[in-house]
Amino acid sequence: MVGAAFAACLLSIGVADGATATSAQQHPDAPRDGRVEGSARGPQLDIAKTVNPNPMTVGAEAEYVITVTNSGDTDAADVVVTDQLDSAVQPGDLPADCSADGRTVTCGGEGTTVPAGESVRFTVPVTTSSDLADGTNIVNSATVDSATPGASGDSTRLVAQARTLTNVVITKDGPATVSPDGTVTYTLTTTNQGPSDAVDVTLQDATNGQLTTIESASSVCDSGGLTVTCPLGTLEPGQSEVVTIMLSVTPDVPVGTVIPNCAEMYTGTRQTTTEDDRSCVETNVTPTDPTDPPTDPTDPPTDPTDPPTGPTEPPTEPTEPTDHPDEPKPPKPDPGDLPTAPEPTPNDGHLPVTG
């Protein structure tokens, strides 16, 4: 009874003073971290990261952009960003305020200040590996810290997908003409212009069985039937593969016939364009001139406009050897030593006199 009377007395006193009885609660603007209202918050660093392009391209360049914002009320000094790259990328040419140790990139550091309420930005260029599978996830993690006492750091993690993209080009070379019983040799060059690896590259060349017969093809090719198929496998960016195909012309093909031949390329990698996946050559069947004498293939060609050459000059008569100036000359003979002609024999009457 006494307690109830005492409580009633207190209640009547509160009402009499005009006060409202409420439970204790925190002011909505009061700090929630235990600090005294009005005290400095210190540097509050937030880090965010983006990548361009997104999705990334396998084998191509990309840029990570790291943004550090100080949402506190005190400048943050000696701010350091540590960026850990994925094993699927390599750092490129870094700006002056960044350096790399393997796949760990460090930006900022001593002398880098982020004023309160402001931001700084770092750009990290990278190149993705060209042999990644389509749809590979590339993970990148980054942290930020400051040497300022009481500063609050932050970390972030970005996952981006990498997609394959390439352009494979095929070119075909062959003769413009061929005789009815001749052979045609085609040279096919397949080149991957990148940036990604081109996987499952296959070359096919369909021939006309009424006009030609497959004689041979490169060892990588299967020349059974009327179509030559060449599985080239994986081509790295910048890599080329060359194959040759030889066809013989059917002997009864009429002169004037045009032999068309086209080759096509296929790949399992996404391409920027397919306009370069087909290449064709046309060869005209021309007659062989029967009046042309056979020529020795080793003889050099002659110019028909050259004038005929004349006979070669006769050999010159040999000249008498000249005396050597140091050798003694033979003495001249004495006239008395020269032989004399025999005197005529007188006619003694036994020989007839000729007259």
C-alpha positions in Angstrom: 0.0 0.0 0.0 2.8 2.4 0.8 4.6 1.7 -2.5 1.5 2.4 -4.5 0.9 5.6 -2.7 4.6 6.7 -3.4 4.2 5.9 -7.1 1.0 7.9 -7.4 2.7 10.8 -5.7 5.6 10.8 -8.2 3.2 10.7 -11.1 1.2 13.6 -9.8 4.4 15.6 -9.4 5.5 15.0 -13.0 2.1 16.0 -14.4 2.0 19.0 -12.1 5.4 20.2 -13.6 4.1 20.0 -17.1 6.7 17.3 -18.3 5.9 14.4 -20.6 7.0 11.0 -19.5 8.9 9.3 -22.4 11.5 6.5 -22.6 15.1 7.3 -23.2 16.1 7.2 -27.0 19.1 8.3 -29.1 18.9 11.5 -31.2 18.6 10.6 -34.9 21.7 12.7 -35.8 23.9 11.5 -33.0 27.0 9.4 -33.9 26.4 5.6 -33.9 30.0 4.5 -33.4 30.3 5.7 -29.8 32.1 9.0 -30.7 31.2 12.2 -29.1 29.1 14.4 -31.4 31.2 17.0 -33.1 34.4 15.1 -32.9 36.5 14.5 -36.2 35.7 11.3 -38.1 39.2 10.9 -39.7 39.9 9.7 -43.2 37.3 7.2 -44.5 38.7 5.6 -47.7 36.4 3.8 -50.2 37.7 1.9 -53.2 35.8 1.0 -56.4 36.9 -0.7 -59.6 35.7 -1.0 -63.2 37.2 -2.6 -66.4 36.9 -1.5 -70.0 35.8 -3.3 -72.1 33.4 -5.4 -70.2 33.2 -8.2 -71.1 36.9 -8.4 -71.8 38.3 -9.9 -75.0 40.6 -12.9 -75.0 44.1 -11.9 -76.2 43.3 -8.2 -76.2 44.1 -5.2 -74.1 41.9 -3.8 -71.3 42.1 -1.2 -68.6 41.2 -1.4 -64.9 40.2 1.9 -63.4 40.5 2.2 -59.6 38.8 5.0 -57.8 39.6 5.9 -54.2 37.3 8.3 -52.4 37.9 9.9 -49.0 34.4 10.3 -47.4 35.9 11.4 -44.1 36.5 14.9 -42.8 40.3 14.6 -42.6 42.9 14.3 -45.4 44.4 10.9 -46.0 48.1 10.9 -46.5 50.4 8.4 -48.2 47.5 6.5 -49.7 48.5 3.1 -51.2 46.5 0.9 -53.5 47.4 -2.7 -54.0 45.9 -4.4 -57.0 46.2 -8.2 -57.4 45.8 -9.2 -61.0 44.4 -12.6 -62.2 46.8 -15.2 -63.6 45.0 -14.8 -66.9 46.3 -11.2 -67.5 49.6 -9.5 -67.7 50.2 -5.8 -66.7 50.9 -3.4 -69.5 52.8 -0.1 -69.6 51.9 1.3 -66.2 51.6 5.1 -65.4 54.3 6.8 -63.4 52.4 6.5 -60.1 52.1 2.7 -60.4 54.6 -0.2 -60.4 54.4 -4.0 -60.8 56.0 -6.9 -59.0 54.8 -9.9 -61.0 51.0 -9.6 -61.1 50.9 -7.3 -58.0 50.5 -3.7 -59.0 51.1 -0.9 -56.4 49.8 2.6 -57.0 50.2 5.8 -54.9 52.3 5.5 -51.8 54.4 8.2 -50.1 53.3 11.7 -51.1 49.9 10.6 -52.4 47.2 12.5 -50.5 43.4 12.2 -50.9 41.8 15.3 -49.4 38.6 14.9 -47.4 35.6 14.7 -49.7 37.7 14.1 -52.8 38.8 11.2 -55.0 41.9 10.0 -56.9 41.9 7.6 -59.8 44.5 5.0 -61.0 44.5 3.2 -64.4 46.1 -0.2 -64.7 46.4 -1.5 -68.4 46.5 -5.2 -68.9 46.5 -7.8 -71.7 44.6 -11.1 -71.4 46.1 -14.4 -72.5 45.2 -15.4 -76.0 44.6 -19.0 -75.2 41.8 -18.5 -72.7 38.5 -20.4 -73.2 35.5 -18.5 -74.2 33.6 -17.3 -71.1 36.6 -17.5 -68.7 36.0 -15.4 -65.5 38.8 -13.0 -64.6 39.0 -12.0 -61.0 40.7 -8.8 -59.7 41.1 -7.7 -56.1 42.3 -4.4 -54.8 42.8 -2.8 -51.3 43.5 0.8 -50.2 45.2 2.0 -47.0 46.6 5.2 -45.6 49.4 6.1 -43.2 47.2 8.7 -41.5 46.4 7.5 -37.9 42.8 6.4 -37.6 42.3 6.1 -41.3 39.8 3.5 -42.4 40.8 1.4 -45.5 38.7 -0.6 -47.9 38.9 -3.5 -50.4 37.0 -4.5 -53.5 36.7 -7.5 -55.8 35.7 -7.4 -59.5 34.8 -10.5 -61.7 34.7 -9.9 -65.4 34.1 -12.4 -68.2 36.4 -12.8 -71.2 35.2 -13.8 -74.6 37.1 -15.0 -77.6 37.2 -13.0 -80.8 39.4 -13.4 -83.9 39.5 -13.0 -87.6 40.8 -15.9 -89.8 41.7 -15.1 -93.4 42.1 -17.5 -96.3 43.8 -16.7 -99.6 44.1 -19.0 -102.7 46.6 -18.7 -105.6 46.5 -20.7 -108.9 47.3 -20.5 -112.6 45.2 -18.5 -115.0 45.5 -21.0 -117.8 46.1 -24.7 -118.3 46.3 -27.1 -121.3 43.6 -29.8 -121.7 45.9 -32.5 -120.4 47.8 -30.3 -117.9 47.8 -30.0 -114.1 46.7 -27.2 -111.8 48.4 -26.5 -108.4 46.6 -24.4 -105.9 48.4 -22.8 -102.9 46.1 -22.0 -99.9 47.2 -19.8 -97.0 45.2 -19.5 -93.8 46.2 -16.8 -91.3 44.8 -15.9 -87.9 44.8 -12.1 -87.4 43.9 -12.4 -83.7 43.6 -11.3 -81.1 42.4 -14.6 -79.7 43.5 -18.1 -80.6 41.5 -19.6 -83.5 40.5 -23.2 -82.5 39.4 -26.1 -84.6 40.4 -24.4 -87.9 39.4 -26.6 -90.9 40.0 -25.9 -94.6 37.8 -27.5 -97.3 38.3 -27.4 -101.1 35.5 -28.9 -103.2 36.6 -30.0 -106.7 34.6 -30.7 -109.9 34.9 -34.3 -110.8 33.8 -33.8 -114.4 36.7 -31.3 -115.0 39.5 -32.4 -112.8 40.9 -35.2 -110.7 42.7 -34.8 -107.4 46.3 -35.9 -107.8 47.8 -34.9 -104.4 47.5 -32.6 -101.4 49.6 -31.6 -98.3 50.1 -34.3 -95.7 47.8 -32.6 -93.3 44.9 -33.0 -95.7 42.5 -35.8 -96.6 42.0 -35.9 -100.3 39.5 -38.8 -100.6 36.5 -38.2 -102.8 35.9 -34.9 -104.5 36.6 -32.6 -101.5 40.0 -32.0 -99.9 39.7 -31.5 -96.1 42.6 -30.1 -94.1 42.2 -29.9 -90.3 44.6 -27.2 -89.2 43.8 -27.3 -85.4 44.6 -24.2 -83.4 46.2 -21.1 -84.9 47.8 -18.5 -82.6 47.4 -14.8 -83.4 49.7 -14.1 -86.4 50.2 -17.7 -87.3 49.7 -19.0 -90.9 49.4 -22.4 -92.4 50.1 -23.2 -96.1 48.8 -26.2 -98.0 49.0 -27.2 -101.7 46.5 -29.1 -103.8 47.3 -30.5 -107.2 44.6 -31.4 -109.8 44.9 -32.9 -113.2 42.6 -31.7 -116.0 40.4 -34.4 -117.6 41.8 -35.0 -121.2 38.4 -34.5 -123.0 37.7 -31.1 -121.4 37.0 -28.7 -124.3 39.2 -25.8 -124.9 37.7 -22.6 -123.6 36.3 -24.3 -120.5 36.6 -22.3 -117.2 37.6 -24.4 -114.2 36.3 -22.7 -111.0 37.7 -23.8 -107.6 36.8 -22.4 -104.2 38.2 -23.1 -100.7 36.4 -22.3 -97.4 37.6 -22.0 -93.8 35.8 -22.8 -90.6 36.8 -22.2 -87.0 35.2 -22.7 -83.6 36.2 -19.2 -82.4 33.9 -16.2 -82.7 35.0 -14.0 -85.5 34.7 -10.3 -86.2 33.8 -11.0 -89.8 33.3 -14.0 -92.1 33.9 -12.2 -95.3 37.5 -13.6 -95.6 36.5 -17.2 -95.0 36.2 -18.1 -98.8 38.6 -17.7 -101.7 38.2 -18.7 -105.3 40.4 -19.1 -108.5 39.3 -19.5 -112.1 41.5 -21.3 -114.6 40.9 -21.2 -118.4 41.6 -24.3 -120.5 43.7 -23.1 -123.5 45.0 -25.1 -126.6 48.6 -26.2 -127.0 50.2 -24.9 -130.3 51.3 -28.1 -132.2 53.7 -26.1 -134.4 55.8 -25.1 -131.4 58.9 -27.3 -131.3 59.8 -28.8 -128.0 62.2 -26.7 -126.1 64.9 -27.6 -123.6 63.6 -26.3 -120.3 67.2 -25.5 -119.3 67.8 -23.2 -122.3 67.4 -19.5 -121.4 64.7 -17.6 -123.3 65.6 -15.6 -126.4 64.4 -12.3 -127.5 62.8 -12.5 -131.0 63.7 -8.9 -131.7 67.4 -9.5 -131.3 69.3 -9.4 -134.8 70.9 -12.6 -136.0 74.5 -13.0 -135.0 77.1 -13.3 -137.8 79.8 -15.9 -138.2 82.6 -15.8 -135.9 85.9 -14.2 -137.1 88.5 -16.7 -138.4 91.4 -17.4 -136.1 94.4 -15.2 -136.6 97.6 -16.6 -137.9 100.1 -17.2 -135.3 102.9 -14.7 -135.2 106.5 -15.6 -135.2 108.1 -15.6 -131.9 110.1 -12.5 -131.1 113.7 -12.7 -130.0 114.3 -12.3 -126.5 116.5 -9.2 -125.9 118.8 -11.1 -123.6 119.5 -14.1 -125.9 122.5 -13.9 -128.4 121.5 -13.8 -132.0 123.0 -16.5 -134.4 125.9 -15.2 -136.6 125.0 -14.4 -140.2 126.5 -17.0 -142.7 129.5 -16.0 -144.9 128.6 -15.7 -148.6 131.6 -18.0 -149.4 130.2 -20.7 -147.3 126.8 -20.7 -149.1 126.4 -23.7 -151.6 126.8 -22.8 -155.3 124.7 -24.1 -158.1 126.4 -26.8 -160.2 127.8 -25.7 -163.5 126.2 -27.0 -166.7 127.7 -30.1 -168.2 129.0 -29.6 -171.9 127.2 -31.6 -174.6 129.6 -34.2 -175.8 127.4 -35.4 -178.7 125.8 -38.2 -176.9 122.8 -36.2 -175.7 120.3 -34.8 -178.1 120.2 -31.2 -178.5 116.8 -29.8 -177.7 115.8 -26.7 -179.5 
